[in-house]
């Protein structure tokens, strides 16, 4: 149970989210940026594989490169003729018709912080301006059309932590990081009363008692505009705690079979929670997957990480399609970079892979992206792109576009600089080859 001070802070935060409609409406004139096109993606799920997944053990295996590159592991066919992926992903191999693969992602920085910032904003740091990450921007700009009570940007279960994701935007646009473990007996989301811990009657009694004690606010509410705003924030946040939206976090409402299908581990249950948040209409959800910074004993780590990733993402794709939500939900899956194609078998790495930005893979699905396609190609060892190199800006531009947001639109900032979401010329190499429909 949260204390009164934390409760009020959350009230103000939720109320602030609800006050964004006018701002968002002024920033973008419409949800669809091209007349006559398909409906824009309503929600975005970002599978952020922190640390950098190896493309050779995910979506760009190199079975003929030799053990010094592939560790002795191979590839398997998928349900799309001609597309083969790593043997670590047998379940995802049966869903290749639902996603597409970019095998030529690349940039020029191997540092976690700088690469994360680049992949999230499309820009390199160093100009004195901290741009907001894509989740903060989409969460803000879709607030006007989002009718739910939960915040428009939710992170499962932690923030990326490498930079301030709201950048120069207000702190109102930070993601709500849930904390806790969704695989626990109860998913104890930070700032929320756990399901069944306190009854609605008890909550109502405590709210009534708090209101009776707060004579100062009662005296000012009729004459002070700030107090009116505060009371609205309080009312909105109480609606979150007592309303149906918060049930999105109650994974115990799912059947045992469903929870097992996603995998009874943190990542799998995060995928299940993401599906429930999509059903609640939340515009942007990040799953911040951990453990992929495999400098040491990479293949031992993959024996655990691979099956969990394979099971969770497969179940998510399967469920979204079965519930007719895949077309309206855009999924992108990547890390800040990949891992070195050549394995370091020396001490102290013992078969590790290090940071590698020059070539890695990204998965995209739903929300206007086609399935069953591959864009780009790497060389025989996965060391560099040899066809259709794709940059972070190219990828981000397409995600914004399919979400119905003009990537060249202006962003508000405290100094009133002329700043856009992405560089205005960033769309020249967007990944339109993977669109279901031409824009």
C-alpha positions as CSV (number, residue, x, y, z in Angstrom):
1,X,0.0,0.0,0.0
2,X,1.4,3.4,-1.0
3,X,1.7,6.3,1.5
4,X,-0.3,9.5,1.2
5,X,2.6,11.6,-0.2
6,X,3.4,9.1,-3.0
7,X,-0.3,8.7,-3.7
8,X,-0.7,12.5,-4.2
9,X,2.4,12.6,-6.4
10,X,0.9,9.9,-8.6
11,X,-2.4,11.8,-8.7
12,X,-0.7,14.9,-10.0
13,X,1.3,12.9,-12.6
14,X,-1.8,11.2,-14.0
15,X,-3.7,14.4,-14.0
16,X,-0.9,16.0,-16.0
17,X,-1.2,13.3,-18.6
18,X,-4.9,14.0,-19.0
19,X,-4.3,17.7,-19.6
20,X,-2.2,17.1,-22.8
21,X,-5.0,17.0,-25.4
22,X,-4.8,20.5,-26.6
23,X,-1.0,20.5,-26.8
24,X,-1.0,17.3,-28.8
25,X,-3.7,18.5,-31.1
26,X,-1.7,21.6,-31.9
27,X,1.5,19.7,-32.6
28,X,0.0,17.4,-35.2
29,X,-3.1,18.3,-37.3
30,X,-4.2,14.7,-37.8
31,X,-3.4,11.1,-36.8
32,X,-3.0,10.0,-40.4
33,X,-0.4,11.8,-42.4
34,X,-1.5,10.7,-45.8
35,X,-5.1,10.9,-46.9
36,X,-6.6,7.5,-47.9
37,X,-4.0,5.4,-46.2
38,X,-4.6,2.6,-43.7
39,X,-5.4,3.5,-40.2
40,X,-2.4,4.4,-38.1
41,X,-1.1,2.0,-35.5
42,X,-2.9,2.7,-32.2
43,X,-0.2,1.2,-29.9
44,X,3.6,0.5,-30.1
45,X,5.4,-2.2,-28.3
46,X,9.2,-1.8,-28.1
47,X,11.1,-4.9,-27.2
48,X,14.3,-3.2,-26.0
49,X,17.0,-5.9,-25.7
50,X,19.3,-4.0,-23.5
51,X,23.0,-4.8,-24.0
52,X,22.7,-5.8,-27.6
53,X,21.5,-9.2,-28.9
54,X,23.8,-11.1,-31.3
55,X,22.4,-11.2,-34.8
56,X,24.1,-14.5,-35.4
57,X,22.1,-16.2,-32.6
58,X,18.8,-14.5,-33.5
59,X,17.8,-13.3,-37.0
60,X,21.0,-13.5,-39.1
61,X,22.7,-16.8,-38.4
62,X,25.9,-17.8,-40.2
63,X,26.0,-21.6,-40.2
64,X,28.9,-21.7,-42.7
65,X,31.2,-19.2,-41.0
66,X,32.9,-21.6,-38.7
67,X,32.9,-22.1,-34.9
68,X,35.0,-19.0,-34.3
69,X,32.0,-17.1,-35.5
70,X,28.9,-19.2,-34.9
71,X,30.0,-21.2,-31.9
72,X,29.0,-24.4,-33.6
73,X,25.3,-23.4,-33.7
74,X,23.3,-23.3,-36.9
75,X,20.1,-22.1,-38.5
76,X,16.6,-23.5,-39.1
77,X,13.9,-22.9,-41.7
78,X,10.8,-20.8,-40.9
79,X,7.3,-21.0,-42.2
80,X,8.3,-18.5,-44.9
81,X,10.3,-20.2,-47.7
82,X,13.8,-18.8,-48.0
83,X,13.9,-17.2,-44.5
84,X,16.1,-19.0,-42.0
85,X,16.8,-17.9,-38.4
86,X,18.8,-19.1,-35.5
87,X,18.2,-22.6,-34.0
88,X,17.7,-20.8,-30.7
89,X,14.3,-19.5,-32.0
90,X,12.2,-22.5,-33.1
91,X,8.9,-21.1,-32.0
92,X,9.5,-17.7,-33.8
93,X,10.4,-19.8,-36.8
94,X,6.8,-20.8,-37.0
95,X,5.6,-17.1,-37.0
96,X,7.9,-15.6,-39.6
97,X,4.9,-14.7,-41.7
98,X,4.0,-12.2,-39.0
99,X,7.2,-10.2,-38.8
100,X,10.0,-8.9,-41.0
101,X,13.7,-8.8,-40.4
102,X,16.2,-6.0,-41.0
103,X,19.7,-7.6,-41.4
104,X,21.7,-4.4,-42.2
105,X,21.2,-2.2,-39.2
106,X,24.3,-0.2,-38.5
107,X,25.7,3.0,-36.8
108,X,29.0,4.2,-35.5
109,X,29.2,4.0,-31.7
110,X,29.9,1.1,-29.4
111,X,29.1,2.8,-26.1
112,X,25.9,1.8,-24.3
113,X,24.8,5.3,-23.5
114,X,25.6,6.9,-26.8
115,X,24.2,4.0,-28.8
116,X,21.0,4.0,-26.8
117,X,20.4,7.7,-27.3
118,X,21.1,7.3,-31.0
119,X,18.7,4.4,-31.4
120,X,16.0,6.2,-29.4
121,X,16.2,9.7,-30.8
122,X,17.9,9.3,-34.2
123,X,20.6,11.7,-33.2
124,X,24.1,11.7,-31.8
125,X,24.6,13.6,-28.5
126,X,26.9,16.5,-28.1
127,X,25.0,19.5,-29.4
128,X,23.9,20.6,-25.9
129,X,20.3,19.4,-26.5
130,X,18.8,16.2,-25.1
131,X,16.1,15.1,-27.4
132,X,13.2,13.0,-26.2
133,X,13.1,9.2,-26.9
134,X,10.5,7.9,-29.3
135,X,8.4,6.5,-26.5
136,X,8.0,9.9,-24.8
137,X,7.2,11.6,-28.1
138,X,4.6,9.1,-29.2
139,X,3.1,8.9,-25.7
140,X,2.7,12.7,-25.7
141,X,1.4,13.1,-29.2
142,X,-1.1,10.3,-28.9
143,X,-2.5,11.5,-25.6
144,X,-5.2,13.4,-27.4
145,X,-6.7,10.3,-28.9
146,X,-6.1,8.0,-26.0
147,X,-9.1,7.7,-23.7
148,X,-7.7,5.5,-21.0
149,X,-6.7,6.5,-17.5
150,X,-3.3,4.8,-17.4
151,X,-0.2,6.9,-18.4
152,X,0.4,6.9,-22.2
153,X,3.9,5.5,-21.9
154,X,4.6,2.5,-19.7
155,X,7.9,0.7,-19.2
156,X,8.0,-3.0,-18.1
157,X,9.6,-3.1,-15.7
158,X,12.4,-0.4,-15.6
159,X,13.4,2.6,-17.6
160,X,16.4,2.3,-20.0
161,X,18.4,4.3,-17.5
162,X,21.0,5.5,-20.0
163,X,19.6,8.9,-20.5
164,X,16.5,11.0,-19.6
165,X,13.9,9.6,-22.0
166,X,11.7,12.7,-21.9
167,X,14.7,14.9,-22.9
168,X,13.8,18.5,-23.1
169,X,10.1,17.7,-22.7
170,X,8.4,18.0,-19.3
171,X,8.9,15.3,-16.7
172,X,5.2,14.5,-17.3
173,X,6.3,12.5,-20.3
174,X,8.7,10.1,-18.6
175,X,7.5,6.5,-18.8
176,X,5.8,5.0,-15.8
177,X,8.2,2.2,-14.8
178,X,6.2,-0.5,-13.2
179,X,9.0,-2.0,-11.1
180,X,8.4,-5.4,-9.5
181,X,8.3,-8.8,-11.3
182,X,5.2,-9.7,-13.3
183,X,6.0,-13.3,-12.8
184,X,5.5,-13.0,-9.0
185,X,2.4,-14.2,-7.3
186,X,1.1,-10.6,-7.5
187,X,2.5,-8.0,-9.9
188,X,3.1,-5.1,-7.5
189,X,3.2,-2.1,-9.8
190,X,4.9,0.9,-8.3
191,X,2.3,3.4,-7.2
192,X,-0.7,1.0,-7.5
193,X,-2.5,-1.0,-4.8
194,X,-1.9,-4.6,-5.5
195,X,-5.0,-6.6,-6.6
196,X,-6.8,-7.9,-3.5
197,X,-4.6,-6.2,-1.0
198,X,-7.1,-3.5,-0.1
199,X,-10.8,-3.6,-0.9
200,X,-12.6,-0.8,-2.8
201,X,-14.5,0.0,0.3
202,X,-11.3,0.4,2.3
203,X,-9.9,2.7,-0.4
204,X,-13.1,4.8,-0.5
205,X,-13.1,5.1,3.3
206,X,-9.5,6.3,3.3
207,X,-10.1,8.8,0.6
208,X,-13.1,10.2,2.5
209,X,-11.1,10.4,5.7
210,X,-8.2,12.2,3.8
211,X,-10.6,14.7,2.3
212,X,-12.2,15.5,5.7
213,X,-8.7,16.2,7.1
214,X,-7.7,18.4,4.2
215,X,-9.7,21.5,5.2
216,X,-7.0,23.8,3.6
217,X,-7.8,22.5,0.1
218,X,-11.5,22.6,0.7
219,X,-11.3,26.3,1.6
220,X,-9.4,27.2,-1.6
221,X,-10.9,25.0,-4.2
222,X,-13.5,27.5,-5.2
223,X,-11.2,30.4,-5.6
224,X,-7.8,29.1,-6.6
225,X,-7.3,27.8,-10.2
226,X,-4.2,25.8,-9.2
227,X,-6.3,24.0,-6.5
228,X,-8.9,23.2,-9.1
229,X,-6.2,21.6,-11.3
230,X,-4.9,19.7,-8.3
231,X,-8.4,18.4,-7.4
232,X,-8.9,17.3,-11.0
233,X,-5.5,15.5,-10.9
234,X,-6.6,13.8,-7.6
235,X,-9.9,12.7,-9.1
236,X,-8.3,11.3,-12.3
237,X,-5.7,9.4,-10.3
238,X,-8.3,8.0,-8.0
239,X,-10.1,6.8,-11.1
240,X,-7.0,4.9,-12.1
241,X,-6.7,3.1,-8.8
242,X,-10.4,2.2,-8.5
243,X,-11.3,1.9,-12.2
244,X,-11.0,-1.0,-14.6
245,X,-7.9,0.3,-16.4
246,X,-5.6,-0.8,-13.5
247,X,-6.8,-4.4,-14.1
248,X,-4.4,-4.4,-17.1
249,X,-1.7,-5.1,-14.5
250,X,-3.5,-8.0,-12.9
251,X,-2.0,-11.0,-14.7
252,X,-3.9,-13.3,-12.4
253,X,-7.0,-12.6,-14.5
254,X,-5.3,-14.7,-17.2
255,X,-5.7,-18.5,-17.3
256,X,-2.8,-20.7,-16.1
257,X,-2.5,-22.0,-19.6
258,X,-2.0,-18.5,-21.1
259,X,0.6,-17.6,-18.5
260,X,2.5,-20.8,-19.2
261,X,2.3,-20.2,-22.9
262,X,4.1,-16.9,-22.5
263,X,6.7,-18.5,-20.2
264,X,6.8,-18.2,-16.4
265,X,9.7,-15.8,-16.3
266,X,10.1,-12.0,-16.1
267,X,10.4,-11.5,-19.9
268,X,7.5,-13.8,-20.8
269,X,5.2,-12.2,-18.3
270,X,6.2,-8.8,-19.5
271,X,5.1,-9.8,-23.0
272,X,1.8,-10.8,-21.5
273,X,1.4,-7.6,-19.6
274,X,2.2,-5.7,-22.8
275,X,-0.6,-7.4,-24.6
276,X,-3.0,-6.5,-21.8
277,X,-1.8,-2.8,-21.9
278,X,-2.4,-2.8,-25.7
279,X,-6.0,-4.0,-25.0
280,X,-6.3,-1.1,-22.5
281,X,-5.3,1.3,-25.3
282,X,-1.9,2.4,-23.9
283,X,-0.1,4.1,-26.8
284,X,3.5,3.1,-26.0
285,X,4.9,0.2,-24.1
286,X,8.5,-0.7,-23.6
287,X,9.8,-4.1,-22.4
288,X,13.3,-3.5,-21.1
289,X,14.8,-7.0,-21.4
290,X,18.0,-7.5,-19.4
291,X,20.9,-9.9,-19.5
292,X,22.0,-9.6,-23.1
293,X,25.4,-7.8,-22.5
294,X,27.1,-11.1,-23.0
295,X,30.8,-10.3,-22.9
296,X,31.5,-13.6,-21.1
297,X,30.2,-17.1,-21.9
298,X,27.8,-15.8,-24.5
299,X,26.5,-19.2,-25.6
300,X,25.8,-20.4,-22.0
301,X,23.7,-17.2,-21.6
302,X,21.9,-17.8,-24.8
303,X,20.8,-21.2,-23.6
304,X,18.6,-19.3,-21.1
305,X,17.9,-16.0,-22.9
306,X,17.0,-17.6,-26.3
307,X,14.2,-19.9,-25.2
308,X,12.6,-17.1,-23.0
309,X,12.7,-14.6,-25.8
310,X,11.5,-17.2,-28.3
311,X,8.5,-18.2,-26.2
312,X,7.5,-14.7,-25.0
313,X,7.6,-13.0,-28.4
314,X,5.9,-15.9,-30.2
315,X,3.0,-15.9,-27.8
316,X,2.7,-12.1,-28.1
317,X,2.5,-12.2,-31.9
318,X,0.1,-15.2,-31.8
319,X,-2.2,-13.5,-29.3
320,X,-2.2,-10.1,-31.0
321,X,-3.2,-11.7,-34.3
322,X,-5.8,-13.9,-32.7
323,X,-7.4,-10.9,-31.1
324,X,-7.3,-8.8,-34.3
325,X,-4.8,-6.4,-32.7
326,X,-1.7,-7.0,-34.7
327,X,-2.6,-4.6,-37.5
328,X,-3.2,-1.8,-35.0
329,X,-0.1,-2.7,-32.8
330,X,3.4,-1.9,-34.1
331,X,6.2,-4.0,-32.6
332,X,9.9,-3.3,-33.0
333,X,12.6,-5.3,-31.4
334,X,16.3,-4.3,-31.2
335,X,19.2,-3.5,-28.9
336,X,21.4,-0.4,-28.9
337,X,23.8,-2.5,-31.1
338,X,24.7,-6.1,-31.8
339,X,27.6,-8.3,-30.7
340,X,30.9,-9.0,-32.4
341,X,30.6,-11.7,-35.0
342,X,33.9,-13.2,-34.0
343,X,33.7,-15.0,-30.7
344,X,36.4,-14.2,-28.1
345,X,37.4,-17.6,-26.7
346,X,40.3,-16.2,-24.7
347,X,40.4,-15.5,-20.9
348,X,38.5,-13.9,-19.3
349,X,35.8,-13.9,-21.9
350,X,35.5,-17.7,-22.4
351,X,33.4,-17.6,-25.5
352,X,32.0,-14.0,-25.2
353,X,30.8,-11.5,-27.7
354,X,31.5,-7.8,-27.3
355,X,29.7,-4.6,-28.5
356,X,29.3,-4.3,-32.2
357,X,27.6,-1.4,-34.0
358,X,28.6,-2.0,-37.6
359,X,26.0,-4.6,-38.4
360,X,23.1,-6.0,-36.4
361,X,19.5,-7.1,-36.8
362,X,16.1,-5.7,-36.0
363,X,12.6,-7.2,-36.0
364,X,9.5,-5.3,-37.0
365,X,5.9,-6.5,-37.0
366,X,2.3,-5.3,-37.1
367,X,1.0,-1.8,-37.2
368,X,1.5,-1.4,-41.0
369,X,4.6,-3.5,-41.3
370,X,4.3,-6.5,-43.5
371,X,5.4,-10.0,-42.4
372,X,7.6,-12.6,-44.1
373,X,10.1,-10.2,-45.5
374,X,13.9,-9.6,-45.1
375,X,15.5,-6.2,-45.7
376,X,19.2,-5.8,-46.2
377,X,22.0,-8.4,-46.2
378,X,25.2,-8.8,-44.2
379,X,28.4,-10.5,-45.5
380,X,29.3,-14.1,-44.9
381,X,30.4,-13.5,-41.4
382,X,27.9,-10.9,-40.4
383,X,30.6,-8.2,-40.1
384,X,29.1,-5.5,-42.3
385,X,26.0,-4.8,-44.5
386,X,26.5,-5.5,-48.1
387,X,22.9,-4.6,-49.2
388,X,20.6,-1.8,-48.1
389,X,22.3,-0.4,-45.0
390,X,19.7,0.9,-42.5
391,X,20.4,3.6,-39.9
392,X,18.6,4.4,-36.7
393,X,16.9,7.4,-38.4
394,X,15.6,5.2,-41.2
395,X,14.0,2.8,-38.7
396,X,12.6,5.5,-36.4
397,X,11.2,7.5,-39.3
398,X,9.1,4.5,-40.5
399,X,7.9,3.8,-36.9
400,X,6.7,7.3,-36.5
401,X,5.1,7.3,-39.9
402,X,3.2,4.1,-39.4
403,X,2.1,5.4,-36.0
404,X,0.5,8.3,-37.8
405,X,3.0,10.9,-36.7
406,X,4.9,13.3,-39.0
407,X,8.6,12.6,-38.1
408,X,9.5,16.1,-39.3
409,X,6.9,17.8,-37.0
410,X,8.1,20.4,-34.6
411,X,8.6,19.7,-30.9
412,X,7.9,22.2,-28.1
413,X,10.9,23.0,-26.0
414,X,11.6,25.5,-23.1
415,X,13.9,27.7,-25.3
416,X,11.5,27.8,-28.3
417,X,14.2,26.5,-30.6
418,X,13.2,25.3,-34.1
419,X,13.4,21.5,-33.3
420,X,11.8,18.6,-35.1
421,X,11.1,15.1,-34.0
422,X,13.7,13.7,-36.4
423,X,16.0,15.6,-38.8
424,X,13.8,16.9,-41.6
425,X,15.7,15.0,-44.3
426,X,15.6,11.8,-42.3
427,X,13.0,10.1,-44.4
428,X,15.0,9.7,-47.6
429,X,16.0,6.1,-46.7
430,X,13.0,5.0,-44.6
431,X,12.3,1.3,-44.7
432,X,9.2,1.6,-46.9
433,X,10.1,-1.8,-48.5
434,X,8.6,-3.4,-45.4
435,X,5.3,-1.4,-45.4
436,X,2.1,-3.4,-46.1
437,X,0.8,-0.4,-48.1
438,X,2.6,2.4,-49.8
439,X,2.5,5.8,-48.1
